[in-house]
Amino acid sequence: MGRLLGPLLPLALILSGSLANPLKGLLDRAKEKKEGKNPAPRVIELFVSPEEARYLLERYEGLMKDSLFADGSTSGSSSSPSSYRTSRSIRLPPLGDSVVFDIERRSAAAAGFNHSYVEDFQMACYEEGQLLGLHRDDADGKINADRSATVLIYLQAPEEGGETIFTRRPLEIERDLDTGQGLRSEEGALKLFRAYCDRPERKFVVVAPRVGTAVVWRNWLGDDLGTFHASSTHGACPPKHGKKCVIQQWISRKHKLELRDERLAALFLAGANAHYQAGGSSSGGEGADTPTVQQCMMDASANEGRAVPRICSGEGTDAVQLDGTTSGPYRGVGALRTSGGFAAELPPGMVGGGVTASLWARDLEPGTTVLSLGPAYLKFRNSSSVRLSFELRAGSEVREMKVFSGKASETWFWFSLSLGGGSDVSASIFSRGKRDASSTIQVDTCGAELERTSGPSRLEIVSPPASGAFVSGHSDGYSSDLSFVLLHSEAIDDPDQLLAFSRAAQRYDKNL
């Protein structure tokens, strides 16, 4: 849904600053008419199958919460009571779910966009009498807002009611039924919308919910991200009998999501999907019934295993899933505790062509190899009360990296190791939203060693110290926590991009 500004209306109205300039809506409408760019929303039947709709509801509906307003309060919050949006919803990151990825791809294609630009879609359900009043997606008053298109998909249809209404005109020209003035209150806006639901005007587009049907529309006028399509004004009428459930897929014109980046060769969740995974823990942290994960984590990216299908723990070791509410790098983001680390064989030529591996990790012991790519590795050397020391090595070249802003046992660090075209090696370490250390090796003396690209190269993460004494698969007291392992098929050393990748884990918070 669009971003609502709170319980009163300057809400979606309003949403684009119309009260500050009451003529803007009329000018936008005249501009659309002049340019002939006000197409009606497009309805696509059988966009998803009944089986897909049923699967999504069975897997995710139980995780829904009261829908959020822009300020983070919920529709049921006593501190922000509102009747303008009364549904339940949840944001769904892909999490290795091929059904979600497939629907995302279809939605992007239907709207004329690349899959890299879709948001994690939102699933919402409306019980009898619940609604979402007239609004515009991404209508927050910012010129550079970027929800360029919306795809709305019906997963469950009520027996009666629940229509989606498009007024095909700006919100700014709507008038309060009692005063005849512009809409100034939530009460007046809802009264008008309910009247529209009971008796829509002839020029409205009214879409009756049917399972599998999709509605596609643009939110902005052409390439102008300062003028809304009049056709983007819409609202969700309340079901009269039964329940309605939908997917809301928003698509940007210019902002890619890190998990859809075409360079992302593989994503290993490493416990980051604790709240969405069958059998995952939502409370209790490291209790006795916390599940032990499979020996191999599967690629959860849109590539679906085509580059690196799996990454496996060492023989005789295990990894325990930790609860994200207490143990992950972000609130609601899970993690794994491993005693032996994980490893995978990379396909021939991947290292020579450029590759970047990144992950969240903490609780490292001196001697732990945090990341290893072919002949290059980043190792945790030692710690003191003042700093942490890491070692970046490629062949015979060695660089020391010092970090002053955390403890290895308590702080979550985002580590990245990158090989560029078989000659350059770079590493970066981030914590607390900033880069703590970085180093690059321009390889001359061992270039031949780094260019071994005819066969597979090995990726290793949080490998235990070589001197550790293993008993039944565990070193004496050794374990490390990790989360969210990314593998990119390109050498990436831009700190802003690497930091953006680290923050991608926030999308795994089911409370967002």
C-alpha positions in Angstrom: 0.0 0.0 0.0 1.1 3.6 -0.2 2.8 5.2 2.7 0.3 6.7 5.1 1.5 9.7 7.0 -0.4 8.9 10.2 -3.9 8.7 11.6 -5.1 12.1 10.3 -5.5 13.0 6.7 -3.0 14.8 5.4 -2.5 11.1 5.0 -2.4 9.8 1.5 -4.0 12.9 0.3 -2.1 14.8 1.2 0.4 12.2 0.5 2.0 14.3 -2.1 1.8 17.7 -0.4 -1.5 18.7 -2.0 -2.6 20.8 0.9 0.4 23.1 0.5 -0.5 23.6 -3.2 -4.2 23.0 -3.9 -3.8 23.7 -7.6 -1.1 21.0 -8.1 -3.7 18.2 -8.6 -5.5 20.2 -11.3 -2.3 21.1 -13.0 -1.1 17.5 -13.0 -4.4 16.3 -14.4 -4.3 18.9 -17.2 -0.7 17.8 -18.0 -1.8 14.1 -18.2 -4.6 15.0 -20.5 -2.4 17.1 -22.7 0.2 14.4 -23.0 -2.3 11.5 -23.4 -0.5 9.4 -20.8 -3.2 8.3 -18.4 -3.9 4.7 -19.3 -6.3 2.7 -17.2 -5.0 0.0 -14.9 -4.6 -3.3 -16.8 -6.3 -6.5 -15.6 -4.6 -9.8 -16.2 -6.6 -13.0 -15.6 -4.9 -16.2 -14.2 -1.7 -14.3 -13.4 -1.0 -16.8 -10.6 -2.4 -20.3 -10.3 -4.8 -21.4 -7.6 -2.0 -23.7 -6.3 0.5 -20.9 -6.0 -2.1 -18.7 -4.2 -2.9 -21.6 -1.8 0.8 -22.3 -1.2 1.6 -18.7 -0.3 -1.3 -18.4 2.1 -0.5 -21.7 3.8 3.1 -20.8 4.3 3.0 -17.1 5.2 -0.5 -16.0 6.4 0.2 -17.2 9.9 3.1 -14.7 10.2 1.0 -11.6 9.5 0.7 -8.7 11.8 -1.5 -5.6 11.9 -0.4 -3.4 9.0 2.1 -0.7 9.6 1.8 3.1 9.0 4.7 5.2 7.8 5.6 6.1 11.4 6.0 2.4 12.3 2.7 2.2 14.4 0.1 -0.4 13.5 -3.5 0.0 12.6 -4.3 -1.6 16.0 -2.0 0.6 18.0 -3.6 2.5 20.9 -1.1 5.3 20.4 -2.1 5.8 16.8 -5.7 4.6 16.3 -7.0 4.7 12.8 -9.7 3.2 10.6 -8.0 4.2 7.3 -6.0 0.9 7.0 -7.3 -2.1 8.9 -5.7 -5.1 7.3 -3.0 -7.5 8.4 0.2 -7.9 6.3 3.7 -9.1 6.0 6.7 -8.3 3.8 8.2 -11.4 2.1 11.8 -11.4 1.2 12.6 -14.2 -1.3 14.3 -16.6 1.2 15.0 -19.1 -1.4 11.4 -19.5 -2.2 11.2 -20.3 -5.9 7.4 -19.5 -6.0 8.1 -16.0 -4.7 10.9 -15.4 -7.1 8.8 -16.6 -10.0 5.9 -14.3 -9.2 8.4 -11.4 -8.8 9.8 -12.1 -12.3 6.3 -12.2 -13.8 5.3 -9.0 -12.0 8.3 -7.1 -13.3 7.8 -8.3 -16.8 4.1 -7.4 -16.8 5.0 -3.9 -15.7 7.9 -3.6 -18.2 10.7 -3.6 -15.6 13.8 -5.7 -14.8 13.5 -8.1 -12.0 16.4 -6.4 -10.2 14.1 -3.4 -9.4 11.2 -5.2 -7.6 10.7 -4.7 -3.9 10.1 -7.6 -1.5 6.4 -8.0 -2.0 3.8 -7.5 0.7 1.0 -10.0 1.4 -2.1 -8.5 3.0 -5.4 -9.9 4.2 -8.7 -8.1 4.8 -11.4 -9.6 7.0 -15.1 -8.5 6.7 -15.3 -4.8 7.1 -11.6 -4.1 6.8 -10.4 -1.7 4.2 -7.7 0.7 2.9 -9.0 4.1 1.9 -8.1 6.1 -1.2 -4.3 6.6 -1.5 -1.5 6.6 -4.0 1.5 4.2 -3.8 4.7 6.0 -2.8 2.8 9.2 -2.4 4.9 10.7 0.3 5.4 14.2 -1.1 9.0 13.5 -2.2 9.8 14.3 -5.8 12.3 11.4 -6.0 9.9 8.7 -4.7 10.5 5.6 -6.7 7.6 3.2 -6.6 7.1 3.6 -10.4 4.7 0.7 -10.9 2.4 -1.6 -8.8 1.2 -5.1 -9.5 -1.7 -6.2 -7.2 -2.5 -9.9 -7.2 -5.5 -11.5 -5.6 -4.8 -14.7 -3.6 -8.2 -15.2 -2.0 -11.5 -13.6 -2.9 -14.5 -12.9 -0.6 -18.0 -14.0 -1.4 -19.1 -10.4 -1.7 -17.3 -7.0 -1.7 -13.6 -6.4 -1.5 -13.4 -4.5 -4.8 -10.3 -2.4 -5.7 -11.5 1.0 -6.9 -9.5 3.4 -9.1 -11.1 6.8 -9.3 -8.9 7.9 -12.3 -8.5 11.4 -10.9 -6.2 13.1 -8.4 -7.0 13.0 -4.7 -6.7 16.8 -4.5 -10.0 17.3 -6.3 -12.1 15.1 -4.0 -14.5 16.9 -1.7 -15.9 16.2 1.7 -19.5 15.0 1.4 -20.7 17.1 4.4 -18.8 20.4 3.8 -18.1 20.4 0.1 -14.5 21.4 0.9 -11.3 19.6 0.2 -10.7 16.4 2.3 -9.2 17.5 5.6 -9.9 14.6 8.0 -9.7 10.8 8.1 -13.4 10.7 9.0 -14.4 12.7 5.9 -12.1 10.7 3.6 -13.5 7.4 4.8 -17.1 8.5 4.5 -16.4 9.5 0.9 -14.6 6.3 0.1 -17.3 4.1 1.6 -19.8 6.0 -0.5 -17.7 5.2 -3.6 -17.6 1.5 -2.6 -21.4 1.4 -2.3 -22.0 3.3 -5.5 -19.0 3.8 -7.8 -19.1 6.5 -10.4 -19.3 5.3 -14.0 -15.8 6.4 -15.0 -14.2 4.6 -12.1 -12.3 1.3 -12.8 -13.7 -1.3 -10.4 -11.9 -4.6 -10.2 -13.7 -7.5 -8.5 -11.3 -9.8 -6.6 -10.8 -13.2 -8.3 -8.2 -15.7 -7.3 -5.2 -15.4 -9.5 -6.1 -12.1 -11.2 -3.6 -9.3 -11.3 -4.0 -5.5 -11.8 -1.0 -3.6 -13.2 -0.6 0.2 -13.2 2.0 3.0 -13.3 2.2 5.5 -10.4 4.1 8.2 -12.2 3.6 10.1 -15.5 6.2 8.9 -17.9 9.7 9.5 -16.8 8.6 12.5 -14.7 8.9 11.4 -11.1 7.2 14.6 -9.9 3.7 14.0 -11.4 1.4 11.1 -10.4 -0.8 9.3 -12.8 -4.4 10.2 -11.9 -5.2 6.5 -12.5 -2.9 5.5 -9.6 -5.4 6.8 -7.0 -7.1 3.7 -5.6 -8.5 2.1 -2.5 -9.5 -1.4 -1.2 -13.2 -1.7 -0.4 -14.1 -3.9 2.6 -15.3 -7.5 2.1 -18.9 -7.9 3.0 -18.8 -11.6 3.3 -15.6 -13.6 3.5 -11.9 -12.6 3.4 -9.7 -11.1 0.8 -5.9 -11.7 0.5 -3.6 -10.0 -2.0 0.0 -9.5 -3.0 1.2 -5.9 -3.4 4.3 -5.9 -5.6 6.0 -2.5 -6.0 8.6 -1.8 -8.6 11.2 0.9 -8.7 12.5 2.8 -11.8 16.0 3.3 -10.6 16.7 1.6 -7.2 17.8 -2.0 -7.3 17.5 -4.3 -4.3 20.7 -6.0 -3.3 19.2 -9.5 -3.3 18.1 -9.0 -7.0 21.4 -7.6 -8.2 22.4 -9.5 -11.4 25.9 -9.9 -10.0 24.6 -11.9 -7.1 25.8 -15.4 -8.0 24.6 -17.1 -4.8 23.0 -16.3 -1.4 23.3 -18.6 1.6 20.9 -17.6 4.3 23.0 -19.0 7.2 20.1 -18.8 9.6 18.8 -15.4 8.4 15.4 -16.9 7.7 14.7 -18.1 11.2 11.2 -16.5 11.3 10.1 -17.7 7.9 11.6 -21.2 7.8 9.5 -24.3 8.8 10.7 -25.4 12.2 12.6 -22.1 12.8 12.6 -20.6 16.3 10.9 -17.3 17.0 11.8 -17.2 20.6 13.9 -18.9 23.1 17.3 -18.3 21.5 19.6 -21.2 22.1 17.2 -23.6 23.9 17.4 -27.4 23.8 14.8 -27.6 21.0 16.6 -25.2 18.7 16.9 -27.1 15.4 20.1 -28.3 13.9 20.3 -27.2 10.3 21.2 -29.4 7.4 24.9 -30.0 6.7 24.6 -28.1 3.4 23.0 -24.7 2.9 21.3 -24.2 -0.4 21.6 -21.2 -2.7 18.6 -19.0 -2.0 19.2 -16.4 -4.7 17.4 -15.8 -8.0 20.0 -17.9 -9.7 18.6 -20.9 -7.9 21.9 -22.8 -7.7 23.1 -22.3 -11.2 26.4 -20.8 -10.0 27.1 -22.4 -6.6 24.2 -24.7 -5.6 25.3 -25.4 -2.0 27.8 -24.7 0.7 28.5 -27.5 3.3 29.9 -27.8 6.8 32.9 -29.9 7.4 32.5 -33.6 8.0 31.6 -34.5 11.5 30.6 -30.9 12.4 27.2 -29.3 12.9 25.6 -25.9 12.8 22.8 -24.8 15.2 20.2 -22.2 14.2 20.0 -19.2 16.5 17.0 -17.0 17.1 17.2 -13.7 15.4 15.6 -11.7 18.2 18.7 -12.2 20.3 21.4 -13.6 18.1 21.5 -12.0 14.7 23.2 -9.0 13.3 19.8 -7.2 13.0 16.6 -7.5 15.0 14.6 -10.4 13.7 17.5 -11.8 11.7 18.7 -15.3 12.6 22.2 -16.7 12.6 24.0 -20.0 12.7 26.6 -21.2 15.3 29.1 -23.5 13.7 32.0 -25.5 15.1 33.7 -26.3 11.8 32.8 -23.6 9.2 31.5 -24.1 5.7 33.0 -24.6 2.3 32.1 -24.9 -1.4 33.8 -25.6 -4.7 33.4 -22.6 -7.0 33.0 -23.3 -10.8 36.0 -23.1 -13.1 36.9 -19.6 -14.1 34.8 -17.9 -11.4 37.8 -16.7 -9.4 39.8 -15.6 -12.5 36.8 -13.6 -13.8 36.4 -11.7 -10.6 34.5 -12.7 -7.4 33.4 -11.2 -4.1 32.4 -13.2 -1.0 30.8 -11.4 2.1 29.2 -12.5 5.3 28.3 -11.4 8.8 30.3 -13.1 11.6 31.2 -12.8 15.2 32.7 -14.8 18.1 36.0 -15.5 16.3 39.0 -17.2 17.8 42.6 -16.2 16.8 43.6 -18.3 13.9 40.1 -18.5 12.4 40.0 -18.1 8.6 37.1 -15.7 8.1 37.0 -16.0 4.3 39.1 -17.9 1.8 38.8 -17.6 -2.0 41.1 -19.8 -3.9 44.7 -18.7 -3.0 43.6 -15.6 -1.0 42.3 -15.5 2.5 41.4 -13.2 5.4 42.3 -14.5 8.8 41.6 -13.3 12.3 45.1 -12.9 13.9 44.5 -11.8 17.5 42.7 -9.3 19.8 43.6 -7.1 22.6 41.8 -4.5 24.8 42.7 -1.9 22.1 42.2 -3.5 18.7 41.6 -6.6 16.6 44.1 -7.7 14.0 43.4 -9.4 10.8 45.7 -10.7 8.1 45.0 -10.5 4.4 47.2 -12.9 2.3 47.5 -13.6 -1.4 50.3 -15.9 -2.3 53.5 -14.5 -0.6 52.0 -11.0 -0.1 50.6 -10.2 3.4 48.8 -7.1 4.7 47.8 -6.5 8.3 44.3 -5.0 9.0 43.5 -3.4 12.4 40.0 -2.8 13.7 39.5 -0.6 16.8 35.7 -0.5 17.1 34.5 -3.8 18.6 35.3 -7.1 20.3 35.6 -10.3 18.3 33.3 -12.1 20.7 30.5 -9.6 20.9 30.4 -7.4 17.7 28.9 -8.5 14.4 31.3 -7.6 11.6 30.6 -7.6 7.9 33.6 -9.1 6.1 34.2 -8.9 2.3 37.0 -10.5 0.3 37.3 -9.7 -3.4 39.5 -11.0 -6.2 39.6 -9.0 -9.4 40.5 -10.8 -12.6 43.1 -13.0 -11.0 45.5 -10.3 -9.9 44.1 -7.9 -7.3 42.9 -8.9 -3.9 41.0 -6.6 -1.5 39.2 -7.0 1.8 37.0 -4.7 3.9 35.6 -5.0 7.4 32.5 -3.1 8.5 30.6 -2.7 11.8 28.1 -0.3 13.2 27.2 1.0 9.8 30.7 2.1 8.8 33.9 0.7 7.3 36.5 -0.1 10.0 39.3 -1.4 7.8 40.2 -2.1 4.2 43.3 -3.3 2.4 44.3 -4.2 -1.2 47.1 -6.3 -2.5 48.3 -5.6 -6.1 49.7 -9.0 -6.9 52.9 -9.2 -8.9 55.1 -12.0 -7.5 52.3 -14.6 -7.3 50.2 -13.6 -10.3 50.6 -17.0 -11.9 49.3 -18.7 -8.7 46.2 -16.5 -8.7 45.4 -17.2 -12.3 44.7 -20.9 -11.8 41.3 -20.8 -13.4 41.1 -24.0 -15.3 39.8 -26.0 -12.4 37.4 -25.2 -9.5 38.5 -23.0 -6.6 37.5 -23.4 -3.0 35.4 -21.0 -0.9 35.8 -21.4 2.9 34.1 -19.4 5.6 34.8 -19.2 9.4 37.1 -22.2 9.2 38.4 -23.1 12.7 42.0 -22.6 13.7 44.3 -25.3 12.3 45.6 -26.0 15.8 42.2 -26.7 17.3 41.8 -30.2 18.9 38.7 -31.8 17.5 36.6 -34.2 19.5 33.5 -35.6 17.9 33.5 -32.8 15.4 34.0 -30.0 17.9 37.2 -28.1 18.7 37.8 -27.4 22.4 35.3 -24.6 23.1 35.4 -23.3 19.6 32.4 -22.0 17.6 31.6 -19.0 15.5 28.4 -17.3 14.6 27.6 -16.3 11.0 24.7 -15.0 8.9 23.8 -14.1 5.4 26.6 -15.3 3.1 26.7 -13.5 -0.3 28.7 -14.5 -3.4 29.0 -12.0 -6.3 30.4 -12.9 -9.7 32.4 -9.6 -9.9 35.1 -8.0 -7.9 33.4 -5.3 -5.8 35.4 -3.0 -3.6 33.1 0.1 -3.5 32.5 0.6 0.3 29.0 2.0 -0.3 27.9 -1.1 -2.3 29.5 -3.4 0.2 27.7 -1.6 3.1 24.4 -1.8 1.2 24.9 -5.6 0.8 25.4 -5.8 4.6 22.2 -4.0 5.3 20.2 -6.3 3.0 19.8 -8.6 6.0 17.3 -6.0 7.5 14.8 -7.3 5.0 14.6 -10.5 6.9 13.0 -8.8 9.9 9.4 -10.0 9.7 8.5 -6.8 11.7 9.4 -4.5 8.8 
